[in-house]
Amino acid sequence: MNRSLLVVLGALALCATIFAGSYFVGQRAGAVYCVNPADDLSWLRAEFHLNDAEMLRVRRLHESYLPQCAKMCALIAAKKAEVHAVLANETNLTAAAQKKLTELGELRAQCQGQMLRHFIAVSQAMPPEEGRRYLAEMEQITLGSHEEIEQSMSDHAGHEHGTN
Amino acid sequence: MYNAGGGRKSPPPIEPMKENMNPDDTQLSALLHQGRVSPPLPPRFQESVWRRIEDAEATVPSTPGLSWLDALAALVLRPRFAYATVTALVVAGALLGAHQGAQLAKQDAQARYVAMVAPNALR
């Protein structure tokens, strides 16, 4: 093979290796520098530019909220198990199954209310502008998924009606 | 050359002739030029040299790919170009990687926080 071609190909391979190595090292360094993986609240500090005092308030709110959240999760999981048990024994949607579904929905609504109250409390522990941004983002993440599902369902239904 | 004991006498060390090693010695240069015998050039020497030069130049356009590749290889092998390229690659790779790493870490940390305060079952 031509010597010049070998030189150029070798240089290209070396360049690719150097770039890949630098990219990998930079990626690791950037990830470590940006957020502390050991701290679950490091994202809040980095994203909403919180100082130590604000982080302390947020951390207290977070730690007091987690047991309530876990309790509600356990209640919902138990209710879901009841719903599955009722539905497994019936071929029709009985009144008992409908009641369990309603109770599950009420529990989820309670949990969402509790979650939103926590988000509002956390947002108030932040500087006003950052708090508004946090609340909007949390509402989008926690409630927006339902809106997306409902929107996709209505779009899908609309298409079907349109074709009929 | 032999000493009284019958052994061989070692010759005295030869000292270099420092005055003859001066490159600026014009007289010595002239003598050397006179002493050098230059053979006569073969007939039509100049013509054959120019023909060879023209032939060498004429072969270049017939392989444009090779000349381009040779030029690139010569450029790659220049130390200054190589150092500059390596530096640029390291800086660009590290900056891009750091940016991507920060973005990924932020997304990961956000997902962990959201999963903790708003589990999927509740959403």
Contacts between the chains, C-beta under 8 A, distances in Angstrom:
chain1	res1	chain2	res2	distance
A	2	B	66	7.1
A	2	B	69	6.8
A	3	B	73	7.3
A	4	B	66	7.2
A	4	B	69	4.4
A	4	B	70	4.7
A	4	B	72	7.2
A	4	B	73	3.7
A	4	B	74	8.0
A	5	B	69	5.9
A	5	B	73	7.8
A	7	B	73	4.1
A	7	B	76	5.9
A	7	B	77	6.4
A	8	B	69	6.3
A	8	B	72	5.5
A	8	B	73	5.5
A	8	B	76	6.3
A	11	B	76	4.4
A	11	B	82	8.0
A	15	B	85	6.7
A	15	B	86	8.0
A	15	B	89	5.7
A	18	B	86	5.9
A	18	B	89	4.8
A	18	B	90	6.3
A	18	B	93	7.1
A	19	B	89	4.7
A	19	B	90	8.0
A	19	B	92	7.0
A	19	B	93	4.3
A	20	B	93	7.1
A	21	B	93	7.2
A	22	B	89	6.5
A	22	B	90	4.6
A	22	B	91	7.7
A	22	B	92	7.5
A	22	B	93	2.9
A	22	B	94	4.6
A	22	B	97	6.5
A	23	B	93	4.2
A	23	B	94	7.3
A	23	B	96	5.9
A	23	B	97	3.8
A	23	B	100	7.7
A	24	B	97	6.4
A	25	B	94	6.5
A	25	B	97	6.7
A	26	B	93	6.2
A	26	B	94	3.7
A	26	B	95	6.6
A	26	B	96	6.8
A	26	B	97	2.8
A	26	B	98	4.1
A	26	B	99	8.0
A	26	B	100	8.0
A	26	B	101	6.5
A	27	B	97	3.9
A	27	B	98	6.9
A	27	B	100	5.6
A	27	B	101	3.6
A	27	B	104	7.5
A	28	B	97	7.9
A	28	B	101	6.3
A	29	B	94	7.7
A	29	B	97	7.7
A	29	B	98	5.9
A	29	B	101	6.8
A	30	B	97	6.4
A	30	B	98	3.4
A	30	B	99	6.5
A	30	B	100	7.0
A	30	B	101	3.1
A	30	B	102	4.2
A	30	B	105	7.0
A	31	B	101	4.0
A	31	B	102	6.7
A	31	B	104	6.3
A	31	B	105	3.8
A	32	B	105	7.8
A	33	B	98	7.5
A	33	B	102	7.2
A	34	B	101	7.1
A	34	B	102	3.9
A	34	B	105	4.6
A	34	B	106	6.0
A	35	B	105	4.8
A	35	B	106	6.3
A	35	B	108	7.8
A	35	B	109	4.4
A	37	B	105	7.6
A	37	B	108	7.9
A	37	B	109	7.5
A	40	B	112	5.9
A	40	B	113	6.2
A	40	B	116	5.9
A	41	B	113	6.9
A	42	B	109	5.7
A	43	B	106	6.5
A	43	B	109	3.5
A	43	B	110	5.0
A	43	B	112	7.3
A	43	B	113	5.0
A	44	B	113	6.7
A	46	B	106	6.7
A	46	B	109	7.4
A	47	B	106	6.8
A	47	B	110	7.2
A	62	B	117	7.4
A	65	B	117	6.9
A	66	B	116	7.3
A	66	B	117	8.0
A	69	B	116	8.0
A	69	B	117	6.6
A	69	B	119	7.5
A	72	B	122	7.4
A	73	B	119	5.8
A	73	B	121	6.5
A	73	B	122	7.3
A	76	B	121	5.8
A	76	B	122	6.8
A	77	B	121	7.1
A	80	B	121	7.6
A	108	B	122	6.2
A	111	B	122	4.7
A	112	B	122	6.3
A	115	B	117	6.8
A	115	B	118	5.5
A	115	B	122	6.6
A	118	B	117	6.7
A	119	B	117	7.7
A	138	B	114	7.8
A	138	B	117	7.9
A	138	B	118	7.5
A	141	B	114	5.4
A	141	B	118	6.8
A	141	B	123	7.9
A	142	B	114	7.6
A	142	B	118	4.5
A	142	B	122	7.7
A	142	B	123	5.6
A	143	B	123	7.8
A	145	B	123	5.2
A	146	B	123	7.1
